[in-house]
Amino acid sequence: MSSRREFLKTAAGAAATLGAFSHAKSAGANDRLSIGLIGCGSRMKGAIMPSVKNYAEAQNVEITAVCDPWRLAREEAAAMCKGWFGRDPLHYTSYRQLLDEANVDAVMIASCDHQHTTHLKAAAEAKKDAYCEKPLGKDLEGLKAAYDAVKANTIVFQAGTQVRSYPSMLGARQYFATGALGKVGRIEQCRNGAQPYWYGRIKEVKEEDVDFAEFLMDRPMRPFDPVLYSGWYGYREFSDGPVPGLASHYIDLVHFITGAGFPRSVVSMHNTYTWKDAHNFDAPDHATAVWEYDEGFAAHYSTNFGNSGGNTFKIFGNHGLMDLQDWSNIHVSGEGAFGETELPKEPMRIDDVECPDHIENWLQCLRTRNAPNANIEAGYQHGVAVLMAMRAADTGKRQIYDRDKREIRDA
């Protein structure tokens, strides 16, 4: 990245034309960082892009290229960029073209789950800094390859587990470290909904507007299916349901708040009990996983997509508990304590610890070259934990992670 900046400085604003549009930097803007987007779906357009826009002026960044197999998604993202930055970004169907041609400093990846590690590995090998949505990987070999590429090329990487950058969660981490909860033996989240989230993703998509092979990547070619394309979250071939989709946030917070390492073992089960219909979705609508840690506690997770009641997120100690169900307002109390406790009877809100927004943190680190809050170690850790749970559910056997061999295997 530094070599590109040196070129721009010596070029003194000279233009390099690609097609009819020039993205050469004008004099006075030589230090502006160019960002390319890989995957322009609802997550990118609804959350990531607006966050970048919020910090674009202060951090001197611009989105200069967009990439997506679906023409409409590309065009919608491009229109947002033009409205914010005053000019059209470059358009690409393939991530390969963007990395080869767009001359960007960094990329933000919000593609489909089965594409994450391929896109991240390619970006790292092209020496582009990267932000990548969770879950970081869908298979262990791909996850290891992406991790190794990030490490070998020393790029600045941030995983999209943004909840760990909430001021409330830094406050929770700080409070946990005091030991006020006593001996913690169980952490628990139940994250439920009346319907699986993939139903809300189904859209009308025309075959002529999509590069279907680019979407499938290494999956077998087949006739175009608009439900499969837009509702890919519901199919195990492309995504694995609520454990990687939702529990990745939970288990990342377990690691972040407690400082725990990789899970010692995991047991898990999943199935579809409620939503059986003509779509033939095979991602489970119910899932349960329990991770055990050498630090002396178990982390329990469950999703019920048959009823939205019963949501909870708590850390249980023998002196009391921490309630994290409201991610922005975390409370502690002596509820359930054995014997006397110094924690208050009524819930007490713990103090926030101010910190940069998750994407702001990544943008800052692009310049400082410091490790962001959810660096590749954190991303790899949540990725391994999720994959352990999926393998346990699929095999019906408890799984362990061998850290030396980097293998997930039967206990």
Residue pairs with C-beta under 8 A, 6 or more apart in sequence:
1 105
1 106
1 127
1 128
1 129
4 103
4 105
5 30
5 31
8 25
8 30
9 30
11 24
12 27
13 24
13 25
13 26
13 27
13 30
14 24
15 22
15 24
16 22
16 23
16 24
16 103
17 24
18 90
18 101
19 90
21 87
21 88
21 90
23 34
23 64
23 65
23 90
23 102
23 103
25 32
29 60
31 60
32 60
32 61
32 62
33 59
33 60
33 61
33 62
33 105
33 106
33 363
33 366
33 367
34 61
34 62
34 63
34 64
34 65
34 102
34 103
34 104
34 105
34 106
35 52
35 61
35 62
35 63
35 64
35 65
35 104
35 105
35 106
35 107
35 108
36 63
36 64
36 65
36 66
36 67
36 98
36 99
36 102
36 104
36 106
36 107
36 108
36 128
37 44
37 48
37 49
37 63
37 65
37 66
37 67
37 68
37 77
37 107
37 108
37 110
38 67
38 68
38 95
38 98
38 107
38 108
38 109
38 110
38 111
38 119
38 123
39 67
39 68
39 109
39 110
39 111
39 112
39 115
39 119
39 133
40 66
40 67
40 68
40 70
40 73
40 74
40 76
40 77
40 110
41 68
41 73
41 110
41 111
42 201
43 110
43 133
44 77
44 108
44 110
45 73
45 76
45 77
45 80
48 108
48 110
48 131
48 133
48 160
48 359
49 63
49 77
49 80
49 81
51 357
51 358
51 359
51 360
52 61
52 63
52 108
52 359
52 363
53 84
54 357
54 360
55 61
55 357
55 359
55 360
55 363
56 62
56 63
56 84
56 85
59 360
59 363
59 364
59 366
59 367
61 363
61 366
62 85
63 81
63 84
63 85
63 89
64 81
64 89
64 90
64 102
64 104
65 89
65 90
65 91
65 92
65 98
65 102
65 104
66 74
66 77
66 78
66 81
66 89
66 90
66 91
66 92
67 74
67 91
67 92
67 93
67 94
67 95
67 97
67 98
68 74
68 77
68 93
69 93
69 94
69 210
69 211
69 212
69 214
69 215
70 205
70 209
70 210
70 229
71 209
71 210
72 205
72 209
74 91
74 92
74 93
75 91
77 89
78 88
78 89
78 91
81 88
81 89
82 88
82 89
90 98
90 101
90 102
92 98
92 101
92 102
93 211
93 214
94 211
94 214
95 111
95 119
95 122
95 123
96 122
98 104
98 107
99 107
99 122
99 123
99 126
99 128
100 126
104 128
105 128
105 129
105 366
106 128
106 129
106 130
106 131
106 156
106 366
107 119
107 123
107 128
107 129
107 130
107 131
108 130
108 131
108 132
109 116
109 119
109 120
109 123
109 130
109 131
109 132
109 133
110 133
110 160
111 119
111 133
112 215
112 232
112 238
112 239
113 135
113 138
113 232
113 233
113 238
113 239
113 240
113 244
113 245
114 138
114 217
114 219
114 237
114 238
114 239
115 217
116 132
116 133
116 135
116 136
116 137
116 138
116 146
117 136
117 137
117 138
117 139
117 142
117 143
117 145
117 146
118 142
118 146
118 217
118 218
119 132
120 130
120 132
120 136
120 146
120 149
120 150
120 157
121 142
121 145
121 146
121 149
123 130
123 155
124 130
124 146
124 149
124 150
124 152
124 153
124 155
124 157
125 149
125 153
127 153
127 155
128 155
129 155
129 156
129 157
129 366
130 150
130 155
130 156
130 157
130 158
131 157
131 158
131 160
131 359
131 362
132 157
132 158
132 159
132 160
132 379
133 160
134 159
134 160
134 161
134 244
134 248
134 249
134 252
134 379
134 382
135 240
135 244
135 245
135 248
135 382
135 383
135 386
136 143
136 146
136 159
136 248
136 379
136 380
136 382
136 383
137 143
137 146
137 383
137 387
138 239
138 240
138 244
138 387
139 387
140 384
140 387
140 406
140 407
140 408
143 380
143 383
143 384
143 387
144 406
147 376
147 379
147 380
150 157
150 376
151 376
156 362
156 365
156 366
156 369
156 370
156 371
156 372
157 372
157 375
157 376
157 379
158 358
158 359
158 361
158 362
158 365
158 372
158 373
158 374
158 375
159 252
159 374
159 375
159 376
159 378
159 379
159 382
160 358
160 374
161 248
161 249
161 252
161 253
161 374
161 378
161 379
161 382
162 358
162 359
162 374
163 169
163 249
163 252
163 253
163 327
164 252
164 253
164 256
164 358
164 373
164 374
164 378
165 355
165 356
165 357
165 358
165 361
165 373
165 374
166 327
166 328
167 352
167 353
167 354
167 355
168 327
168 328
168 329
168 330
168 350
168 352
169 253
169 256
169 257
169 324
169 327
169 330
170 352
170 353
170 355
171 330
171 350
171 351
171 352
171 353
172 257
172 322
172 324
172 330
172 350
173 256
173 257
173 259
173 353
174 353
175 322
175 332
175 350
176 184
176 257
176 258
176 315
176 322
177 259
180 317
180 319
180 320
180 332
180 342
180 343
181 315
181 316
181 317
181 319
181 320
181 321
181 322
181 332
181 343
182 317
182 318
182 319
182 320
182 337
182 341
183 296
183 317
183 318
183 319
184 258
184 296
184 297
184 315
184 316
184 317
185 296
185 297
185 298
185 316
185 317
185 318
186 297
186 298
186 299
186 300
186 315
186 316
187 254
187 258
187 297
187 298
187 299
187 300
187 314
187 315
187 316
188 299
188 300
188 301
188 312
188 313
188 314
188 316
189 247
189 250
189 300
189 301
189 302
189 312
189 313
189 314
190 301
190 302
190 303
190 304
190 310
190 311
190 312
190 313
191 242
191 246
191 247
191 250
191 301
191 302
191 303
191 311
191 313
192 302
192 303
192 304
192 305
192 307
192 308
192 309
192 310
192 311
193 303
193 304
193 305
193 308
194 305
194 306
194 307
194 308
195 275
195 305
196 233
196 234
196 241
196 242
196 275
196 281
196 283
196 285
196 305
197 233
197 245
198 231
198 232
198 233
198 234
198 239
198 281
198 283
199 231
199 234
199 275
201 230
201 231
201 232
201 233
201 234
202 227
202 230
202 231
202 279
203 226
203 230
204 226
205 226
205 229
205 230
206 226
207 224
207 226
210 224
210 229
212 221
212 224
212 229
213 221
215 229
215 232
216 222
219 237
219 238
227 279
228 235
231 279
231 281
232 238
232 239
233 239
233 245
233 283
234 279
234 281
234 282
234 283
235 281
235 282
235 283
236 282
236 283
239 245
239 283
240 283
240 386
240 390
241 270
241 283
241 284
241 285
241 287
241 303
242 283
242 284
242 285
242 287
242 303
242 305
243 268
243 270
243 287
243 289
243 301
243 303
243 386
243 389
243 390
243 393
244 386
244 390
246 303
247 287
247 289
247 301
247 303
247 386
247 389
248 382
248 383
248 386
250 299
250 301
250 313
251 291
251 299
251 301
251 382
251 385
251 386
252 374
252 378
252 381
252 382
253 324
254 260
254 291
254 299
255 261
255 378
255 381
255 382
255 385
256 378
257 315
258 293
258 295
258 297
259 295
260 293
260 294
260 295
260 297
261 293
261 294
261 295
261 381
262 381
262 384
262 385
262 401
262 403
263 291
263 292
263 293
263 299
263 384
263 385
263 388
263 401
264 292
264 293
264 294
264 400
265 291
265 292
265 388
265 398
265 399
265 400
265 411
266 289
266 290
266 291
266 292
266 385
266 388
266 389
266 392
266 398
266 399
267 289
267 290
267 392
267 398
267 399
268 287
268 288
268 289
268 290
268 389
268 390
268 392
268 393
269 287
269 288
269 392
269 393
269 396
270 284
270 286
270 287
270 288
270 393
271 284
271 285
271 286
272 281
272 282
272 283
272 284
272 285
272 286
273 285
273 286
273 306
274 285
274 286
274 305
274 306
275 281
275 285
275 305
275 306
284 393
285 303
285 304
285 305
285 306
286 302
286 303
286 304
286 305
286 306
287 301
287 302
287 303
287 393
288 300
288 301
288 302
288 303
289 300
289 301
289 302
289 389
289 392
289 393
290 298
290 299
290 300
290 301
291 298
291 299
291 301
291 385
291 388
291 389
292 298
293 299
301 389
304 310
311 325
312 325
313 323
313 324
313 325
314 321
314 322
314 323
314 324
314 325
315 321
315 322
315 324
316 336
318 337
318 338
319 334
319 337
319 341
319 342
319 343
320 332
320 333
320 334
320 335
320 336
320 337
320 341
320 343
321 332
321 333
321 335
321 336
322 330
322 331
322 332
322 350
323 330
323 331
323 332
323 333
323 347
324 330
329 349
330 349
330 350
331 347
331 348
331 349
331 350
332 343
332 344
332 347
332 348
332 350
333 343
333 344
333 345
333 346
333 347
333 348
334 341
334 342
334 343
334 344
334 345
335 345
335 347
337 343
355 361
355 373
356 364
358 373
358 374
361 372
361 373
362 372
364 370
365 371
365 372
384 401
384 408
387 408
388 399
388 400
388 401
388 408
389 399
391 399
391 408
392 398
392 399
395 410
397 410
397 411
398 410
398 411
399 408
399 409
399 410
399 411
400 408
400 409
400 410
400 411
401 407
401 408
402 408
402 409
